């Protein structure tokens, strides 16, 4: 049974696919490169030979120049592709714009190089009386500067008054652009860069729109590949839930009801957010990390995590929670084992700690701290690595941090935390909680004073300590 269509699988990962190339689209994309070369390489021998063979003007597009001609097999494929609905609206002559260099490759009248339209549409009357309709921009500017007139280019001499006005406008328009010695470059207006095969493939696969942010996060997560594939199925709604199987199989003997709660159909949204087991899992994670989020804002919760390691760890927690809910569901359906709330919470803690340790985000000696203060645990490896030289000489180390943010005009949101470790990096003491500090500096000092008071009330008062904390910028 197919879970998802091949068209969706062949999309790039950030658009919801698996980035498996569609061979037919890839072949068309390779041919589409010849469409841009038709315009950008007009001075090359192959281009001149083809235009001469099929009696095409140098300013003709592929559709205009090859329409109704007895074409070879390859040229027929290129012409059909350029005329097809897949590319016609994205690879027309008007979809290309020249970046001005020395002006030798740019056709004065036919190419778009300064405004959004070619000059033949901006000055149609002058174009109709022009003798050199296929002249390059460089030749026009050179002769105009040499003779100081357009008599070389225009059929009617002398010019009428309205024609003189048009010529003046034309020269003012052209003279505002400056030529240099660099070669002209043809740009695709949809990317602002030279057209490449990848652009053609994206057009054919319909991936020029904005990527979906949830898929972007999935493939950035530092989790096992099978978990990434699982999350991809979740967000493409292709996971074989009871509702999905009922819809695909269409049998009256297959129930779509959730086997766990027996109150709703087992859809992806119900299983991972509304079912009892999902509520257990996400409520535990919210309380554990102190973050408030919903199914619609879970990826936005990254902004509440400070530091790259904390963001990586939080993404890992999200993946672990989805994964554990799915495993608990399968265990109940296929083995008849109903996971308790405590076992579910312990499994999330244990699995997330193992994965974060594998990523070197936390130490193997922070089990207690990981349970109560996960963000503080994540910060430990970075700080220990930065001041490891001090541990061998200065004994015990204390790490303190305060977070202060002005929440409203009437109040603020702040908290303090810290921990104490011995020379072997063993965790001796940690704390975290809210603070009533009036500013960031006071918040940092509150954390320091609390740790000092705790040491003073303990047998460690006679030990030698080194404290590490960050003083916020004031003023």
Residue, then its C-alpha position, 0 to 999 in steps of 0.5 A: x500500500x502506497x502511503x504518499x504519492x511519488x510526486x510528493x516524495x520527489x519534492x525537496x525536503x524543505x517542501x515536504x518531500x524526500x528529495x528523490x529526483x524525478x527522472x522525467x523532470x530532471x531530464x526536462x530540466x537539463x533541456x531547459x538549460x538550452x532555453x537560457x543558452x539560446x539567449x545568452x550564447x547568441x554569438x557562439x557558433x552552435x547558436x548561429x548555425x541553428x538560427x541560420x539553419x531554421x532561418x531565425x532572427x537573432x532577436x527571436x525567442x525559441x517559440x517565435x523562431x522555431x514555430x512551424x519548422x521541420x525540426x530535428x529530434x533534439x530541437x523538437x524536444x527543446x521547442x516542445x518544452x519551451x512551449x509547454x505549460x510547465x515552463x512557458x510562464x517561467x522561461x519566456x524571453x521576458x523572464x530573462x534580464x541582462x546585467x549590463x557589462x560592455x553591452x556587446x551581447x545585448x540587443x538594443x531593441x529586443x532584450x530587457x536590460x534596464x527597465x522591465x520592458x525591452x526598448x521596442x515596447x518603450x519606443x515602438x515608433x522609433x523601432x518601426x523606422x529603425x534600420x538596424x533592428x538587431x544592433x547591439x547596445x555597444x554598437x549603438x552607443x559607439x556610433x551615437x557618440x561618434x556622429x552625435x545623431x541617430x541618422x545611421x539607425x533611422x530610416x526617415x531623414x530629416x526627422x520630424x519634431x515628434x521623432x526628435x523628441x523620441x530620439x532625445x528620450x531614447x538617448x537620455x534613457x540609454x546614456x543613464x547606464x554606464x558600460x564597463x569592460x566586464x562581459x554582459x550576463x543574462x539573469x533569470x528574474x525569478x532568482x536574480x542569478x544566471x539560470x541553472x538546471x536546478x532552477x528548471x527542476x524547481x519550476x517543473x516540481x513546483x517548488x518555487x514557493x516558500x518552504x514549509x518551516x515544519x519540514x525545515x526543522x525536521x531535517x535539521x534535527x540531530x536525531x536518528x534517520x528513522x525518527x526523521x522519516x517518522x516525523x516526516x510521515x507525521x507532518x505529511x499525514x501519511x502515518x498508518x493510523x487507524x483513520x488513515x488505514x480505514x480511509x485507504x482500505x475502506x472496509x467496514x470491518x476496520x474501525x477508525x476509532x482510537x484503541x487507547x481512549x475509544x472516544x475519537x477517530x485515531x488521526x495524526x492530530x488526535x494521537x499526538x495531541x488530543x489523546x490521553x497519552x499525548x496529554x500526559x507526554x506534552x504536559x510533562x514536557x511543558x512542566x519539565x522545561x517550563x515552556x508553554x506551547x501548543x500544537x500550532x506553536x511548538x516550533x516557535x518555542x525555539x525562540x525561548x531557548x538561548x544558545x545553539x546547544x539548547x535549541x538542538x536539545x529542545x528539538x531533540x526533546x520534541x522528536x523524542x516525545x513524538x517517538x515515545x507516544x508512537x512506541x507506546x501506541x504500538x505497544x498497546x495495539x500489537x502487544x496489549x501493554x498499556x503504558x502508565x503515565x509514570x513509565x511514559x515520563x521516565x521513558x521520555x527522560x531516559x531517551x532524551x538524556x541518552x540522545x543528548x549525551x550522544x550529541x555531547x550536549x550534556x555530561x554523563x554525570x547530570x542525571x539529577x540536574x537533567x531531571x530538574x533543570x534541563x537547560x542548566x544541564x545543557x550549558x554545563x559541557x560548554x562552560x566546563x570546556x571553556x574553563x577546564x584549565x582552572x579545574x585542575x588548580x582551583x578546586x570547586x567551581x560554581x556556575x551562576x546565571x540570571x535571566x531578566x526580561x521586561x514583560x510588560x509596562x508594569x512588571x518583568x519576568x526573571x529567574x535565577x539558576x546555578x550549580x556547583x561541581x567538584x574538581x572531577x566535574x561531579x554535580x554537588x548542588x544545583x538550584x533554579x527558580x523565579x526572582x524579584x530582581x528589578x534589572x538584569x544586573x541585580x538578577x545575576x547578583x541574586x543568583x550569586x548571593x544565593x549560591x554563596x549563602x548555600x555554601x555558607x550553610x554547608x560543610x563546604x564553607x572552608x573549600x576553595x571556590x571559583x565562580x563563573x557568571x556573566x555580567x550584563x551590559x548596563x546603560 
